[in-house]
Every structure is written in structure tokens, then in C-alpha cells.
Amino acid sequence: MKIGTLQIDNAVILAPLAGITSLPFRLLAKEASCPLVCSEMISANGLVYNSTKTKKMLESLPLEKPLSVQIFGSDPSIMAEAAAIVEASGANILDINFGCSVKKVLKTGSGSALMKDTQKAEAVLKAVRKSITIPLTIKMRSGWDKSGTQALKIAKIAESCGVDAITLHPRTATQGFGGKADWSIIQEVKKSVVIPVIGNGDIFTPEDAVQMKKKTNCDAVMIGRAAIGNPWIFSHVIAVFRGDPPVSVSTEKLFECMTQYLNSSVEYFGEEIACKMMRSRLGWFIKGMPGSSHFRKSMTRISTQAQVMDLIETYRNDLLSISASNKYTSPLKINETKS
């Protein structure tokens, strides 16, 4: 699939997730064969007004390229200037958020609020398109009601303004992640435009990804929540798209991933902040495993990288000893064979 001038090798993409898809998490996804990773949403105002915290969110490494950076805002001139900053930082794609329905974002006229104001949406897209040469994409919801008519309108406006691809999460702005995503709206948007359409929403397994492509004819799928604690879903989806069985994830690989996430988070955020984050985040990777509740409880008291490493190693050894005695089979081992 091509997004503008950028060729994407496989049709699966990491979704932008606020507070999650920072550099350390994107590196995990990339190692798990994700062809295109996306940043968490970044404030256009923060970039333009030189917020240190916001600028840090643009930090990247060659290892994670190609990278899509998502910004949010509603002022055309600010958005255009922020987009130019993103391009200068080395991003491969600039994405605009048309889907966030958090109150503090909506109050500024950003996110899903742009789907209500088509004139402003068009002004933003035209201004941003003029300010950058890299591919431009948008990520939106179905709109403010179940009909999907707002998504169809925005899709056509986006295409006319030179947007190179559209991602659609077919839930309304008021749904959040509740209810069920209406994949039929993805199909309708796909029929209405020539540019690539990327489907997002309710993809929890590789089979879900296959079904979305079959039912909607979308050009690619975007996966967010299902990748939390399971970055290997990207390599599994790619394998299933090829008609191959996914490669099983060993217990050793699981703990290597946890260690990598810890170390890269410490390097990126600093030890104090990273350890506070790890208190909850490392539990993502071991959900449902023996002793996982004890591990998570122990993690609530950690404050140093060394403490975390000790807990990881202790838990790893415990699991391996259980596995060796044939008392436990990791839920990640799903009777898959290596291709």
C-alpha cells in the first residue's frame, strides 16, 4: 500500500494511543514487525509555542521509521506551523486528529469537534497541505450520530484538499470505546473516495483483521488497544494475511520484551518517571499468567530500575520452573508453529 509517496510493506499499522505510543512502546511494535508506527497525539499549540514537554514527544530513532506523527488543534495557521515543525523533525507522515472526544480537546474545537465544523476542517486541511511535502493523513470517527454521514463528508473534503489517506474508527464521538464499531461505515467511506482507507476498531485478533479487510475492502488495518501488552499481534496479523500460521511467542521472548520496555523507558523518561509508569504497565504483558497478581502487587512499590529488573528476573525464573514441571503452558503459546 502507498500513502502518498510512502510505500508500506504490509497492511497493518499501530494506532496513536494517548499516553501509550511514546517512543519506547513504538520500538516494541517495530520489533514485532509493525510496518508503520504512530505517535500519541501531540498538541499543535504546544509545538508552536515551544513547550519543552511537547517537543520531547517528537523525539524519534531511525530504528522506528517510517513514523507517523499525529497532531491536534483547530487554528489553521497554528496547525500549518506545527505540521512544518513535525516534518522538520524527520517524521514520514503527518496525521491530523479528527477523532478525539475528550472534553478538554473538544472545547478548543479540535478532535471530533472538527467533524461538526466542515468549513474549519477544510481550512485546516488546506493550510496543512500547503505547509508540508510529506504525506498527510487524518484519523476520524464516524461522527456525532450513527449514520456515518459526517465521516463521508469529511472523507470527501479531505480527498479534495490533498489528504493522502484516511483512517476511520467507526464509533461515534460520544461512544468512546463502548458499544460495537460499525464496520459498514468503513465500507461506505472506502466506496466514496479513491485514496487509501485504513480501518480501525474492534480488531483484537489476527482473524478480526482478516474479517475487517474482507467486509470493508479497506486498504489496511490499524490496531491500538489489542497491541497493549501484546505487540506481537502485528507479526501475527502479517502472517495470517500471508496465509501462514503465526509464530509462537516464548516465555523468554516475553520477558525480553518487558526488559526492553523498562530499559528504553528509563532512557527516554528518566528512572523516576519510568519506574512509576512500569508499576502498572509491565502488568500488561503477563495478564492471566500464574502469579501475575502477586507480580503486579510487588510492582506497586518499586522506585528503581534495579528493583524492577530483580522482580522481572524472579518472576521469569518462577514461570520457567513451573513450565519445566509441565504444570503450566503460557497463554502466548497458542499451538503455533514457526513458518
C-alpha positions as CSV (number, residue, x, y, z in Angstrom):
1,M,0.0,0.0,0.0
2,K,1.2,3.5,-0.8
3,I,0.3,6.6,1.3
4,G,1.3,9.4,-0.9
5,T,4.9,8.7,-1.9
6,L,5.5,6.3,1.0
7,Q,5.3,2.6,0.4
8,I,4.1,0.5,3.3
9,D,5.2,-3.1,3.0
10,N,2.3,-4.7,4.9
11,A,-1.2,-3.5,5.6
12,V,-1.2,-3.2,9.4
13,I,-0.4,-0.1,11.4
14,L,0.0,0.9,15.1
15,A,-2.7,3.3,16.1
16,P,-1.9,6.5,18.0
17,L,-2.8,5.9,21.7
18,A,-2.6,8.9,24.1
19,G,-0.1,8.2,26.9
20,I,1.0,4.9,25.4
21,T,2.5,5.2,21.9
22,S,5.6,7.1,23.0
23,L,9.0,6.1,21.6
24,P,9.6,3.1,24.0
25,F,6.3,1.5,23.0
26,R,6.7,2.2,19.3
27,L,10.1,0.4,19.4
28,L,8.3,-2.7,20.8
29,A,5.8,-2.6,17.9
30,K,8.5,-2.1,15.4
31,E,10.5,-5.0,16.7
32,A,7.3,-7.1,16.3
33,S,7.3,-6.3,12.6
34,C,4.8,-3.4,12.6
35,P,5.4,-1.6,9.2
36,L,4.2,1.8,10.3
37,V,4.0,3.2,13.9
38,C,2.2,6.3,15.1
39,S,3.0,8.8,17.9
40,E,0.5,9.6,20.5
41,M,-1.4,12.8,19.7
42,I,0.6,16.0,20.1
43,S,-0.7,19.5,20.7
44,A,-0.1,21.8,17.8
45,N,-0.2,24.8,20.2
46,G,2.5,23.1,22.3
47,L,4.8,22.7,19.3
48,V,4.3,26.2,18.1
49,Y,4.7,27.8,21.5
50,N,7.8,25.7,22.1
51,S,6.7,23.6,25.1
52,T,9.6,21.5,26.2
53,K,7.4,18.6,27.2
54,T,5.5,18.7,23.9
55,K,8.7,19.0,21.8
56,K,10.1,15.9,23.5
57,M,7.2,13.9,22.1
58,L,8.8,14.4,18.6
59,E,11.9,12.5,19.6
60,S,12.5,9.5,17.4
61,L,15.1,7.0,16.3
62,P,15.9,5.7,12.8
63,L,15.0,2.2,14.0
64,E,11.3,3.1,14.2
65,K,11.0,4.6,10.8
66,P,8.7,5.0,9.0
67,L,6.9,7.1,11.6
68,S,3.6,8.9,11.5
69,V,3.2,11.8,13.9
70,Q,-0.3,12.9,14.9
71,I,-1.2,16.5,15.9
72,F,-4.4,18.1,17.1
73,G,-5.6,21.6,17.0
74,S,-8.2,23.8,15.2
75,D,-6.5,27.0,14.2
76,P,-5.4,26.6,10.5
77,S,-2.2,28.8,10.9
78,I,-1.1,27.1,14.1
79,M,-1.8,23.7,12.6
80,A,0.2,24.6,9.5
81,E,3.2,25.8,11.5
82,A,3.1,22.7,13.8
83,A,2.9,20.5,10.7
84,A,6.1,22.1,9.4
85,I,7.8,21.5,12.7
86,V,6.8,17.8,12.6
87,E,8.2,17.5,9.0
88,A,11.4,19.1,10.1
89,S,11.8,16.6,12.9
90,G,12.0,13.8,10.4
91,A,8.5,12.3,10.5
92,N,7.5,10.4,7.4
93,I,3.7,11.1,7.7
94,L,1.7,13.9,9.3
95,D,-1.6,12.8,10.7
96,I,-4.4,15.1,12.0
97,N,-6.7,14.0,14.8
98,F,-10.3,14.3,13.9
99,G,-11.4,11.7,16.4
100,C,-10.6,12.6,20.0
101,S,-13.7,13.3,22.1
102,V,-12.1,14.2,25.4
103,K,-13.8,17.4,26.7
104,K,-10.6,19.5,27.0
105,V,-9.8,18.8,23.4
106,L,-13.4,19.4,22.2
107,K,-13.5,22.8,24.0
108,T,-10.7,24.0,21.7
109,G,-12.6,23.0,18.6
110,S,-10.2,20.2,18.0
111,G,-10.5,16.4,17.5
112,S,-14.1,15.3,16.8
113,A,-15.3,18.8,17.0
114,L,-13.8,19.4,13.6
115,M,-16.2,16.9,12.2
116,K,-19.1,19.3,13.1
117,D,-17.4,22.3,11.5
118,T,-16.7,21.3,7.9
119,Q,-15.6,24.8,6.9
120,K,-12.9,24.9,9.7
121,A,-12.0,21.3,8.9
122,E,-11.4,22.3,5.2
123,A,-9.4,25.4,6.2
124,V,-7.2,23.3,8.5
125,L,-6.5,20.7,5.9
126,K,-5.7,23.2,3.1
127,A,-3.3,25.1,5.4
128,V,-1.5,22.0,6.5
129,R,-1.3,20.6,3.0
130,K,0.4,23.8,1.8
131,S,2.9,23.7,4.6
132,I,4.4,20.2,4.2
133,T,5.6,17.9,1.4
134,I,5.4,14.6,3.4
135,P,2.2,12.5,3.1
136,L,-0.8,13.9,5.0
137,T,-3.4,11.7,6.7
138,I,-6.4,12.1,9.0
139,K,-7.8,9.8,11.7
140,M,-11.5,10.3,12.4
141,R,-14.6,8.7,13.9
142,S,-18.0,8.1,12.2
143,G,-19.2,11.4,13.6
144,W,-21.7,12.5,16.2
145,D,-24.5,10.2,15.2
146,K,-24.7,6.6,14.0
147,S,-25.4,7.4,10.4
148,G,-21.8,8.0,9.4
149,T,-22.8,10.9,7.1
150,Q,-20.3,13.2,8.8
151,A,-17.5,10.7,8.1
152,L,-18.5,10.6,4.4
153,K,-18.5,14.4,4.2
154,I,-15.1,14.8,5.9
155,A,-13.6,12.0,3.8
156,K,-14.6,13.8,0.5
157,I,-13.3,17.1,1.9
158,A,-10.1,15.5,2.9
159,E,-9.5,13.9,-0.5
160,S,-10.3,17.3,-2.3
161,C,-7.7,19.0,0.0
162,G,-4.9,16.6,-0.9
163,V,-5.0,14.3,2.0
164,D,-3.2,11.0,1.1
165,A,-5.1,8.5,3.3
166,I,-7.9,8.3,5.8
167,T,-8.2,6.2,8.9
168,L,-11.7,5.6,10.2
169,H,-12.7,4.3,13.7
170,P,-16.4,3.8,13.1
171,R,-17.7,4.6,16.6
172,T,-19.5,7.9,17.3
173,A,-17.7,10.7,19.2
174,T,-19.9,10.0,22.2
175,Q,-19.3,6.3,22.3
176,G,-15.7,6.3,23.3
177,F,-14.7,2.7,23.2
178,G,-18.2,1.5,24.2
179,G,-20.6,-0.5,22.1
180,K,-19.5,-2.0,18.8
181,A,-17.6,-0.5,15.9
182,D,-19.8,-0.3,12.8
183,W,-17.5,-1.6,10.1
184,S,-20.1,-0.9,7.4
185,I,-19.2,2.8,7.6
186,I,-15.6,1.9,6.7
187,Q,-17.0,0.2,3.6
188,E,-19.1,3.2,2.7
189,V,-16.2,5.6,3.1
190,K,-14.0,3.3,1.0
191,K,-16.6,3.4,-1.8
192,S,-16.7,7.2,-1.7
193,V,-13.0,8.1,-2.2
194,V,-10.1,7.0,-4.3
195,I,-7.4,7.5,-1.7
196,P,-6.5,4.6,0.7
197,V,-8.8,4.0,3.7
198,I,-7.5,2.4,6.8
199,G,-9.9,0.5,9.1
200,N,-9.7,0.8,12.9
201,G,-11.8,-0.5,15.7
202,D,-12.6,-3.9,17.4
203,I,-9.5,-5.7,16.0
204,F,-8.5,-8.0,18.8
205,T,-7.1,-11.0,16.9
206,P,-5.5,-11.6,13.6
207,E,-8.7,-13.2,12.4
208,D,-10.5,-9.9,13.2
209,A,-8.1,-8.1,10.9
210,V,-8.8,-10.5,8.1
211,Q,-12.5,-10.1,8.5
212,M,-12.3,-6.3,8.5
213,K,-10.4,-6.3,5.2
214,K,-12.9,-8.8,3.7
215,K,-16.0,-7.0,4.9
216,T,-14.9,-3.4,4.2
217,N,-12.4,-3.7,1.4
218,C,-10.2,-1.3,3.4
219,D,-6.6,-0.9,2.3
220,A,-5.0,-1.5,5.7
221,V,-6.0,-2.1,9.3
222,M,-4.9,-0.1,12.3
223,I,-4.5,-1.7,15.7
224,G,-4.4,0.1,19.0
225,R,-5.8,-1.5,22.3
226,A,-5.0,-5.1,21.2
227,A,-1.3,-4.2,21.0
228,I,-1.1,-3.2,24.6
229,G,0.8,-6.0,26.3
230,N,0.9,-7.9,23.0
231,P,3.0,-6.1,20.4
232,W,3.4,-9.5,18.6
233,I,-0.1,-9.0,17.2
234,F,1.5,-7.2,14.3
235,S,3.6,-10.1,13.2
236,H,0.7,-12.4,13.8
237,V,-1.6,-10.4,11.5
238,I,1.0,-10.2,8.8
239,A,1.5,-13.9,8.9
240,V,-2.3,-14.6,8.7
241,F,-2.6,-12.1,5.8
242,R,0.1,-14.2,4.0
243,G,-1.8,-17.4,4.8
244,D,0.9,-18.6,7.3
245,P,0.5,-19.6,10.9
246,P,1.7,-17.0,13.4
247,V,5.0,-17.6,15.2
248,S,4.5,-18.5,18.8
249,V,5.9,-16.2,21.5
250,S,8.1,-17.9,24.0
251,T,8.2,-17.1,27.7
252,E,11.8,-16.0,27.2
253,K,10.8,-13.6,24.5
254,L,8.0,-12.2,26.7
255,F,10.5,-11.3,29.4
256,E,13.0,-9.9,26.9
257,C,10.2,-7.6,25.7
258,M,9.4,-6.5,29.3
259,T,13.1,-5.8,30.0
260,Q,13.4,-3.8,26.7
261,Y,10.4,-1.7,27.6
262,L,11.8,-0.9,31.0
263,N,15.2,0.0,29.7
264,S,14.1,2.1,26.9
265,S,11.5,3.9,29.1
266,V,14.3,4.7,31.7
267,E,16.4,6.1,28.9
268,Y,13.6,8.1,27.4
269,F,11.8,9.4,30.5
270,G,14.4,9.1,33.2
271,E,14.4,6.4,36.0
272,E,11.9,8.0,38.4
273,I,9.2,8.7,35.9
274,A,9.8,5.4,34.0
275,C,9.6,3.3,37.2
276,K,6.3,5.0,38.2
277,M,4.9,4.1,34.7
278,M,6.2,0.5,35.0
279,R,4.2,-0.1,38.2
280,S,1.2,-0.6,36.0
281,R,2.5,-1.1,32.5
282,L,4.5,-4.3,32.9
283,G,1.4,-6.0,34.2
284,W,0.0,-5.6,30.6
285,F,2.3,-8.4,29.4
286,I,1.5,-11.1,32.0
287,K,-2.3,-10.8,32.2
288,G,-3.8,-14.2,33.1
289,M,-0.4,-15.9,33.9
290,P,0.3,-17.7,37.2
291,G,1.4,-15.4,39.9
292,S,0.6,-12.3,37.8
293,S,-1.4,-10.7,40.6
294,H,1.5,-11.1,43.0
295,F,3.9,-9.6,40.5
296,R,1.6,-6.6,39.9
297,K,1.3,-6.1,43.6
298,S,5.1,-6.2,44.1
299,M,5.5,-3.7,41.3
300,T,3.4,-1.0,43.1
301,R,6.4,-0.5,45.5
302,I,9.2,-0.2,43.0
303,S,11.3,3.0,42.6
304,T,14.5,2.0,40.8
305,Q,15.4,0.2,37.6
306,A,17.4,-2.4,39.6
307,Q,14.3,-3.3,41.7
308,V,12.2,-3.8,38.6
309,M,14.9,-6.0,37.0
310,D,15.1,-8.1,40.1
311,L,11.3,-8.6,40.1
312,I,11.2,-9.5,36.4
313,E,14.0,-12.0,36.8
314,T,12.5,-13.6,39.9
315,Y,9.1,-13.9,38.2
316,R,10.7,-15.2,35.0
317,N,12.6,-18.0,36.9
318,D,9.4,-18.9,38.7
319,L,7.4,-19.3,35.5
320,L,10.2,-21.3,33.8
321,S,10.4,-23.7,36.7
322,I,6.6,-24.2,36.6
323,S,6.7,-24.7,32.8
324,A,9.6,-27.2,33.2
325,S,7.5,-29.3,35.5
326,N,4.6,-29.3,32.9
327,K,2.2,-27.6,35.2
328,Y,1.7,-24.6,33.1
329,T,1.5,-23.6,29.4
330,S,1.9,-19.9,28.6
331,P,-1.3,-18.4,27.1
332,L,1.0,-16.8,24.5
333,K,1.9,-20.3,23.2
334,I,-1.2,-20.9,21.1
335,N,-0.1,-24.1,19.3
336,E,1.5,-22.1,16.5
337,T,4.4,-23.3,14.5
338,K,7.3,-21.3,13.1
339,S,6.9,-20.5,9.4
